[in-house]
Amino acid sequence: MREGICKGCGAAIVWIGTQGGKSMPCDASPRYYIAKPRSGTKKIVTTNGEVLSCEYTEDPRKATGTGFAPHWGSCRAARSFRRYQN
């Protein structure tokens, strides 16, 4: 995991290597999550590179674990990084 700064919005990010061999920019602050493989509307990246469907929670007692939210979900400049824009 490498630390960095988003070139689009200036936010602190971390780069996490996924199990698929890609590096994913994520928000720098970890989040609690509840894993929901079939019904989760959010994504989380674990420190070992798993990308999971989930829901975020503020309650650590309900959490499945902690991970990092993909930065494209919070970046105000995310559209400028898309390869295929509509």
VOBA-1610 file (N, C-alpha, C; in pm, whole numbers, padded with zeros to 5 digits, always signed):
BEGIN
Met+00086-00117+00000Met+00000+00000+00000Met+00091+00124+00000Arg+00067+00209-00101Arg+00142+00334-00112Arg+00050+00452-00084Glu+00102+00555-00019Glu+00026+00677+00004Glu+00048+00772-00113Gly-00052+00858-00137Gly-00040+00955-00244Gly-00144+01064-00230Ile-00150+01148-00330Ile-00247+01258-00337Ile-00319+01247-00471Cys-00452+01256-00468Cys-00530+01251-00593Cys-00497+01373-00679Lys-00463+01350-00804Lys-00431+01459-00896Lys-00555+01538-00937Gly-00673+01479-00917Gly-00796+01547-00956Gly-00853+01637-00849Cys-00853+01590-00723Cys-00918+01667-00617Cys-00826+01705-00501Gly-00704+01650-00498Gly-00609+01684-00394Gly-00625+01609-00264Ala-00715+01512-00259Ala-00738+01434-00136Ala-00626+01333-00114Ala-00604+01299+00012Ala-00509+01193+00045Ala-00568+01059+00002Ile-00487+00977-00063Ile-00531+00845-00108Ile-00424+00742-00074Val-00463+00616-00082Val-00368+00505-00075Val-00390+00420-00199Trp-00282+00366-00251Trp-00290+00276-00365Trp-00277+00134-00312Ile-00375+00050-00342Ile-00374-00089-00295Ile-00369-00182-00416Gly-00276-00275-00412Gly-00266-00375-00519Gly-00377-00477-00503Thr-00461-00492-00607Thr-00571-00587-00601Thr-00522-00727-00635Gln-00603-00826-00605Gln-00569-00964-00638Gln-00565-00986-00788Gly-00628-00897-00864Gly-00625-00905-01009Gly-00501-00842-01071Gly-00410-00791-00986Gly-00286-00734-01036Gly-00289-00586-01069Lys-00399-00518-01041Lys-00411-00374-01067Lys-00388-00297-00938Ser-00353-00170-00949Ser-00344-00082-00833Ser-00468+00005-00831Met-00538+00008-00717Met-00662+00084-00706Met-00644+00200-00608Pro-00681+00322-00652Pro-00675+00435-00560Pro-00794+00427-00463Cys-00765+00442-00335Cys-00869+00434-00232Cys-00856+00553-00137Asp-00968+00588-00072Asp-00964+00692+00029Asp-00865+00650+00138Ala-00793+00745+00193Ala-00684+00715+00287Ala-00734+00665+00423Ser-00854+00702+00462Ser-00907+00660+00592Ser-00979+00527+00580Pro-00944+00431+00664Pro-01014+00302+00659Pro-01159+00315+00706Arg-01241+00222+00660Arg-01385+00221+00695Arg-01423+00085+00745Tyr-01520+00083+00836Tyr-01581-00042+00878Tyr-01681-00082+00770Tyr-01693-00212+00747Tyr-01789-00259+00647Tyr-01857-00388+00694Ile-01973-00412+00633Ile-02047-00536+00652Ile-02049-00603+00515Ala-01986-00718+00503Ala-01980-00789+00374Ala-02119-00833+00331Lys-02154-00804+00206Lys-02282-00846+00148Lys-02254-00887+00004Pro-02205-01010-00015Pro-02161-01054-00148Pro-02264-01039-00259Arg-02390-01060-00230Arg-02492-01056-00336Arg-02571-00926-00339Ser-02580-00857-00225Ser-02670-00741-00221Ser-02601-00610-00184Gly-02470-00610-00166Gly-02401-00487-00127Gly-02402-00384-00238Thr-02427-00259-00202Thr-02430-00151-00301Thr-02299-00071-00302Lys-02209-00101-00211Lys-02080-00033-00202Lys-01968-00134-00228Lys-01848-00083-00245Lys-01729-00167-00260Lys-01629-00131-00151Ile-01549-00228-00114Ile-01441-00208-00017Ile-01321-00286-00068Val-01202-00233-00044Val-01079-00302-00081Val-01006-00334+00049Thr-00977-00462+00069Thr-00907-00503+00190Thr-00757-00482+00171Thr-00683-00487+00280Thr-00538-00465+00270Thr-00468-00575+00191Asn-00532-00692+00178Asn-00471-00799+00096Asn-00520-00796-00048Gly-00593-00691-00087Gly-00630-00671-00226Gly-00761-00730-00271Glu-00843-00783-00179Glu-00976-00832-00217Glu-01069-00713-00237Val-01150-00717-00343Val-01253-00616-00366Val-01386-00684-00337Leu-01457-00632-00236Leu-01580-00696-00188Leu-01700-00604-00202Ser-01817-00663-00225Ser-01943-00589-00217Ser-01981-00581-00071Cys-02032-00465-00030Cys-02059-00445+00112Cys-02154-00329+00133Glu-02176-00299+00259Glu-02238-00175+00305Glu-02144-00119+00410Tyr-02131+00012+00418Tyr-02046+00074+00518Tyr-02123+00085+00649Thr-02051+00081+00761Thr-02113+00099+00891Thr-02019+00181+00979Glu-02076+00253+01072Glu-01997+00328+01170Glu-01979+00247+01297Asp-02054+00138+01310Asp-02054+00057+01432Asp-01956-00059+01421Pro-01843-00054+01491Pro-01744-00161+01479Pro-01796-00296+01529Arg-01899-00297+01614Arg-01955-00424+01663Arg-02032-00497+01554Lys-02085-00426+01457Lys-02160-00487+01347Lys-02071-00520+01228Ala-01950-00466+01227Ala-01863-00475+01110Ala-01807-00615+01088Thr-01795-00651+00961Thr-01725-00772+00920Thr-01575-00748+00930Gly-01531-00625+00900Gly-01390-00591+00903Gly-01369-00446+00867Thr-01244-00411+00840Thr-01210-00277+00794Thr-01141-00288+00659Gly-01158-00186+00580Gly-01096-00180+00449Gly-01098-00037+00400Phe-01075-00019+00272Phe-01065+00115+00215Phe-01164+00129+00099Ala-01238+00239+00100Ala-01335+00267-00006Ala-01261+00314-00131Pro-01298+00262-00249Pro-01238+00311-00373Pro-01258+00463-00384His-01153+00534-00421His-01160+00680-00423His-01255+00734-00528Trp-01280+00659-00634Trp-01371+00709-00738Trp-01511+00737-00683Gly-01546+00678-00569Gly-01677+00703-00509Gly-01689+00838-00440Ser-01577+00898-00401Ser-01581+01025-00330Ser-01512+01140-00404Cys-01440+01110-00511Cys-01363+01211-00584Cys-01454+01298-00670Arg-01446+01429-00650Arg-01530+01519-00730Arg-01479+01531-00874Ala-01359+01481-00902Ala-01303+01487-01037Ala-01298+01348-01102Ala-01371+01252-01049Ala-01363+01113-01098Ala-01392+01101-01247Arg-01486+01178-01298Arg-01521+01170-01440Arg-01402+01200-01531Ser-01312+01284-01486Ser-01198+01322-01571Ser-01099+01208-01589Phe-01108+01104-01507Phe-01017+00990-01516Phe-01074+00873-01596Arg-01199+00880-01631Arg-01260+00769-01707Arg-01205+00764-01847Arg-01176+00644-01892Arg-01123+00628-02028Arg-01230+00648-02133Tyr-01350+00601-02104Tyr-01461+00610-02201Tyr-01570+00696-02140Gln-01572+00823-02177Gln-01671+00914-02122Gln-01790+00924-02215Asn-01907+00930-02156Asn-02031+00946-02235Asn-02065+01091-02251
//
